[in-house]
Amino acid sequence: MTKPTLADLEAFSVVASERSFRRAADLMGISRSALSHRMRKLEEQLGVRLLHRTTRSVSLTDTGSKLLARITPTLSELDVTLDSLAEERGEPSGSLRINTSKGAARLLLTHVIPAYLARYPDVELDLVSEGRLVDIVEQGFDAGVRLGEAVPQDMIAVSISKQLRFLAVAAPAYLRRFGEPRVPDDLHRHRCIRQRLPSGKRYHWEFARHGQEVAVDVPGALTLDDSDLMVEAASAGLGIAFIPEETARDRLESGQLVAVLEAWSPPYPGLMLYYSGRRHVPSALRAFIELLKAPETQASLGSNFMYKLK
């Protein structure tokens, strides 16, 4: 039997993690057909079937699951060994995969990533932006960036931005016509501009006061999936929107929008970079964290951050 190469086993690991030839091929920078051919060749070399293939998905056979369980510790140990060699050389290298929201990706691209790539040219940074939350360990990411409230409790988190506050806002003309809600329950009698989350679910507006927390599934004829569009709709008098304060700051200062229920709108933790403390932290990630914590980076992030919805 011809022994498979390390590259083939690593490719199998990526396919198994992504459960998709397309996503795995994109991550590896090769064509889907080339990756599929490589997996068929691996199965022929081993004389066993590793993957169940359909037109839409890929899953592991029992044998494939056993192989993955056996090679994962070895591949991880190899990554640690290679990373330690990079540390001895004095410069981070290898790849760094970060999963984040689109708004956070824009922030990092503007204020962090240019300096990081200039300082560490041997690192390949893979920034994946998507709305849905994923298990960063299961999906093979080194770190994630999300709002603090969405960070899993078993993760180590590093603050990126200042605190965030969501506000219910409406145009003065709307409030003159329909009145101002005094408590969150009053929203049931208003026209609200609802938000659709990337998962497809509708966002329940979250309020808190004196330890009391309230989540309201507000009524409304209009649902949007972008905070900037919600600002526009609220300014046009179409209803009350619930959006990050910074997103509506210009309209609030100009008087085009008015905040309501402010006493029910406390600040929440802002963006956090998070990672697992149970795995080896690669030098590329440690260098990224050090750059995030640098005073000049924190000053830039604090003065320029524009919040986006989850």
Secondary structure, 3 states (H helix, E strand, C coil): CCCCCHHHHHHHHHHHHHCCHHHHHHHHCCCHHHHHHHHHHHHHHHCCCCEEECCCCEEECHHHHHHHHHHHHHHHHHHHHHHHHHHHHCCCCEEEEEEECHHHHHHHHHHCHHHHHHHCCCEEEEEEECCCCCCCCCCCCCEEEEEHHHCCCCEEEEECCCCECEEEEECHHHHHHHCCCCCHHHHHHCCEEEEECCCCCECCEEEEECCEEEEECCCCCEEECCHHHHHHHHHCCCCEEEEEHHHHHHHHHHCCCEEECHHHCCCECCEEEEEECCCCCCHHHHHHHHHHHCHHHHHHHHHHCCCCCC
